[in-house]
Amino acid sequence: MNINRKMMQAIFFFCILFQNCKEEIQVAPVVNSAAPGQVSNVKVENLAGAARITYTLPKDQDLLYVKAVYQLKSGKEMEVKSSYYNNSLLVEGFADTNPHPIKLYAVNRSEVSSAPIEVSVTPLENPIWNTFRSLEAIPAFGGIRITAENESEKNLTVMVMVDSLGEWVPSVDNIYTSAKQISRTIRGFAPNPKQFAITVRDKYMNFTDTLVTTLTPLFEQPLPKSRYTAVTLPTDSKQQYSSTGLSKMWDGDIINWPNISLTDVTVNGPQWVTFDTGKLAKMSRIVIWDYPEYTNSGRMYYYGGNVRFFEIWGSDNPPSDGSWNNWTRLGTFESKKPSGLPMGQQTDEDYQLANAGLSFDFDVSAPKVRYLRIKTIKNWQGSSFMSIAELQVYGDPR
């Protein structure tokens, strides 16, 4: 011990002499065990499934945050914190419009809480109910199409269950979305009458009632890509590069360059390309995989030459002069990203939907056709060339 003490003294005087080090002083944290004052002047603004609480902060110098503690209908204890820079906080997750007690605490830097102030909130109707009332389900090729409104753009799940031997079984695909307009097709069902049960829930596990309906999905099957062939008619658009090509749209590669079809970027006005599916069929839909461009933000869909406003036409015998005689329009489409964000911005939901392929249903009254023509009106950057990585056509060739 004496040796250590002498050594420390020597180091101390050495540092003072040369003035190039400082004595390190350990300062114990100050613990304030006194409870801070309470918040005051509390006001409540009731919102859909939530409430905003405003208040006046106490004068304590070491105030750190205000927290709200409450319980949801499910029994889950909730705690929401708001720093001393704010004078409000949001409590949410309520399933009903009943009064709910909220306890507010002021907390100092020593994590000592004030005595609680209890306030009652009476939330407005949870947004899931408006979405539930707007639910519609209709038969679609290979499944059912579900549409609904989500005016508040909350993160919702539309759960779809099917009747299996008298029991409700979740389908493979639920709809997870924050889109304002919900429109999605749940596929993978045979063309037989089937009972479906559809419900809506939010991220707090609040559920609506259940819509039960019996629907008969329309028959379809994927038309084999092995029979697709490129057709070049006199009025068709040319490829931008020799390394790209129409046949790249059915080579099985949905993401890599140059395995895409890229038309001439210098041409203004509508462009179109034509291909043969190899089979006369009642066409049901087409799935298009956009080419995800490389950007500073990563691979970006809904970008550049990806088709945004476009038409699909069909023919059983296209004229050799490339004219539009004997062509039937199967549909006019707009590619929409769920988030509604402008080009160059995308959410994970946007990315996942495009990466899985964007599906566009054809007019059910259209005649059987064999040849398809994709006509682009405007791409995502505002011009008219098109970049398509992959496609798959579905229909009934029977």
C-alpha positions, 0 to 999 in steps of 0.5 A, a space after each residue: 500500500 505504501 509503495 502504491 501511495 508513493 507511486 501515485 504521488 510521483 505521477 501527480 507531481 510529474 503531471 503538475 510539473 509538465 502541465 500535460 495531464 490532469 488529475 481525473 476527479 471522479 464525481 458521483 452522480 447526484 441523486 435527487 430522491 425528491 419527487 418532481 412536481 405534477 403536470 397541470 392544466 391538463 387538456 384532452 383532445 379525443 381522436 379516432 382510437 386515440 387521444 392527445 393530452 396536453 399539459 403544463 410542465 412542472 418547474 423542476 430543473 431536472 425534469 426529464 420526461 412525462 409518461 402516461 400509463 394506461 391499459 388496453 382492452 386486451 389487458 396490455 399495459 401501455 406506457 408512453 413517454 414524452 420529453 421535457 421539450 414537449 408539452 403533449 403526448 399521444 395515447 392510442 390503441 383503444 378499441 372502443 369509445 368508452 372512457 379510459 383512465 390515464 395516469 400522468 407522471 412527471 419523471 426527473 433525471 434520477 427516474 423518480 416519478 411525481 404523484 400521478 394525475 389521473 385524466 379520462 379520455 373518451 376516444 372516437 371510433 377506431 379507424 378499423 371500423 370505417 375500413 370494415 364497413 367499406 369492405 367488399 369482396 368479389 370473385 376474381 381469377 384464381 381467388 377473390 378481390 378485396 377492396 376497402 378504404 383506409 382514410 386515416 392511412 393507419 397500418 392495418 391488417 385485413 385477415 382472410 380466412 377460409 372454411 376448411 371442414 367446418 373450421 376457419 383457417 387463415 389463408 396464405 395471404 393477409 393484406 398488410 397495408 397503410 394505403 388509403 385505398 385498399 385493393 388486393 386479390 387473394 389467390 390460390 383457390 380452385 373455381 369452386 364455391 367457397 366460404 370466406 371470413 374477412 376481418 380487420 385489425 390494427 397493430 394493437 390487436 383490436 379486431 372488427 366483426 367478421 364479414 362472411 361471404 360465399 364466392 366462387 373464384 374464376 378459373 385461370 392458370 399460368 400460360 407457360 412462358 416456354 411458349 412465349 415468342 417475340 413478335 416485331 411488327 412495323 410500328 412496334 418500338 425498338 430496343 434501346 440496346 442490343 443486349 436487351 430484348 423482348 425475350 428477356 421478359 420471360 427469361 425468369 430473371 426479375 432483377 438483373 441487368 440487362 435481362 430486361 426489355 428496354 425500349 428506345 428512350 429517345 422516342 416521344 409519345 406512346 410506345 408498344 411491343 408485341 408478343 405471342 403467348 403461344 395459345 388462344 385463351 380467355 386472358 385473365 391478367 398479366 403480372 409485370 415485374 418492373 426493373 428496379 433501378 440502381 439509385 443512391 437509395 438502393 434498388 428503386 421500383 416505380 422509377 424511370 422507365 417502369 410503366 405507370 399509365 399503360 394499356 394491354 391489347 389482345 388479338 387472335 390474328 394481328 395485322 402484319 402491317 402493325 396497325 391496330 385493326 383486329 386488336 381488342 383492348 383488354 384493359 387500361 391501367 395505372 401502376 400505383 404504389 401503396 404509399 402514394 409517395 413520389 418517384 424516388 421514394 418508397 416504403 418497404 410495402 412498396 418494395 415488397 409489392 413490386 418485387 412480388 410482381 404487380 398484377 393487372 386484371 383484364 376485362 372479363 368480357 373480352 374475347 379469347 386472344 393469343 397475341 398481346 400488345 403492351 402500350 405505354 402512355 407514360 412511365 414513372 419519369 414522365 416520358 414514354 419508354 418502358 423497362 420491364 424485367 419480367 412478366 407472366 400471363 394468366 388465363 383459361 385456354 380450355 
